[in-house]
Amino acid sequence: MSRVLVVGAGPVGAVCALALQQQGVAAHVLEAQPADTRGDSRTLALAHGSRLILERLGVWDRLQGVTPITRIHVSQRGGLGMARLSADEMGVPALGYVLPYAELAAVLKQALDDADILVEYGVAANRIESGADAASLHAADGRVLVGPLVVVADGGRGGHSQSAHAAPKPRFERDYDQAAVVCDVATEVPHGNQAFERFTPEGPAALLPKEDGYALVWTASRAEAQRIAALPDAEFLDALYRHFGGRRGRFLHAGPRKTFPLRLSYAGSEAGGRVVRIGNAAQTLHPVAGQGFNIGLRDAWELASLAGDTPTGEIGSAAMLAAYARGRRADVIGGLGFTDFLVRVFSNDVGPLHHARGLGLLALEAFPPLKTFVARRMMFGARG
Ligand SMILES: Cc1cc2nc3c(=O)[nH]c(=O)nc-3n(C[C@H](O)[C@H](O)[C@H](O)COP(=O)(O)OP(=O)(O)OC[C@H]3O[C@@H](n4cnc5c(N)ncnc54)[C@H](O)[C@@H]3O)c2cc1C
């Protein structure tokens, strides 16, 4: 049987290849970047459901730098109401986990090597040709690989610059005109595994416990984000204190700042002609509720599970890809809608909404079933 071709060995492509292998389906992965230069300084927030996926693949226990989030404090600046979510209340060890992208990338690379999965680093896919019985993948080194299915996990336009496959025009797109400033920060008071999500009219800001400090994701208008990121350290720390308040005491130190633009883009899984798009290649979300990366891992897991349940000759068929697209719709659209709702309702200064938000937070705090609903959506997606 020819192998399923996977474009991109980012977390989503790597998890897909490992899960396919576990299902008895061989994969051949092309990764544009060389093996030793992958991963950057971004921080990922993993939901509890993603931990379960990584556990089933035997990857979880190899991760060293994972920080559990056991409590989340949600508030809005200058307004009524706040809500607290806790792992104890939900009966889980943690609501989520924080870890460096580079570490996950390194551990997944090792797992791919150990599983003897064919991965070619430094080879980009230039073009994909769909077909009725097979798809052809044109590699940058001139080879043409043929397989029953090509899984595009290239991170889409939000990921890296080389796109495997002229990305389809998004079916839905929203530019929030916001950018995120991200960096590591140290606070006077230790984090105690508590995360903070603070909504402000300029955009949400989050502090995620990461090792012995915090990872900061501070969203603002694009121009303001550039200005904030360029501030000298002392001014940056003061501005952060004014923005976030003093729940963790003073901010003592900030690492190098990076910014990235925020938008919502839904291209969809395409799922036809023996090609399917997963992870950021299919959808890019605002990071407010930490949904995007986790939806991508579920894409990879569900696709591989379905391939395992499909007779070998039917892998990549129109029927299999239609079943995949159907199966993923509720989770993906639910995640997009939930995220978009949070950004649009909380990122403004309209008076009545300000009070409604306060009431919403009070209700979340006071009404356990609502709290459970929100926490489970964040942990498991639509199937929570
Ligand atoms: C700048 C930035 C910052 C982010 N920060 C956060 C954050 O703080 N927290 C968070 O939870 N999420 C964050 N995200 C989102 C998160 O990174 C993504 O959800 C996650 O990386 C998606 O994984 P992926 O495997 O789909 O794509 P990626 O991680 O982008 O991986 C795609 C892989 O495909 C490879 N590739 C691309 N084109 C080709 C080609 N033509 N041929 C072969 N290989 C190719 C790339 O080299 C890469 O290794 C951020 C995203 C960006 C762009």
The ligand as a Gaussian input file, in Angstrom:
#p B3LYP/6-31G(d) Opt

LIG

0 1
 C        3.514000      33.715000      15.382000
 C        2.552000      32.755000      16.031000
 C        2.435000      32.731000      17.417000
 C        1.545000      31.858000      18.033000
 N        1.449000      31.867000      19.397000
 C        0.603000      31.006000      19.994000
 C        0.471000      31.000000      21.412000
 O        1.064000      31.825000      22.118000
 N       -0.336000      30.064000      21.998000
 C       -1.025000      29.139000      21.218000
 O       -1.712000      28.271000      21.774000
 N       -0.945000      29.153000      19.891000
 C       -0.148000      30.069000      19.259000
 N       -0.092000      30.097000      17.909000
 C       -0.860000      29.135000      17.154000
 C       -0.123000      27.794000      17.130000
 O        1.230000      28.044000      16.817000
 C       -0.777000      26.924000      16.115000
 O       -2.097000      26.634000      16.543000
 C       -0.039000      25.602000      15.946000
 O        1.338000      25.814000      15.747000
 C       -0.640000      24.890000      14.746000
 O        0.091000      23.760000      14.464000
 P        0.240000      23.267000      12.977000
 O        1.051000      22.005000      13.049000
 O       -1.078000      23.259000      12.293000
 O        1.084000      24.418000      12.223000
 P        2.572000      24.865000      12.449000
 O        2.980000      24.759000      13.855000
 O        2.692000      26.193000      11.757000
 O        3.428000      23.801000      11.627000
 C        3.390000      23.718000      10.209000
 C        4.638000      22.977000       9.733000
 O        4.528000      22.796000       8.329000
 C        5.783000      23.105000       7.717000
 N        5.524000      23.550000       6.348000
 C        4.951000      24.703000       5.940000
 N        4.874000      24.750000       4.595000
 C        5.388000      23.564000       4.148000
 C        5.590000      23.008000       2.847000
 N        5.238000      23.674000       1.738000
 N        6.143000      21.782000       2.733000
 C        6.506000      21.089000       3.870000
 N        6.361000      21.581000       5.124000
 C        5.810000      22.798000       5.250000
 C        6.348000      24.206000       8.594000
 O        7.748000      24.311000       8.455000
 C        5.915000      23.751000       9.985000
 O        6.867000      22.921000      10.606000
 C        0.754000      30.988000      17.254000
 C        0.854000      31.020000      15.862000
 C        1.725000      31.888000      15.251000
 C        1.804000      31.912000      13.729000

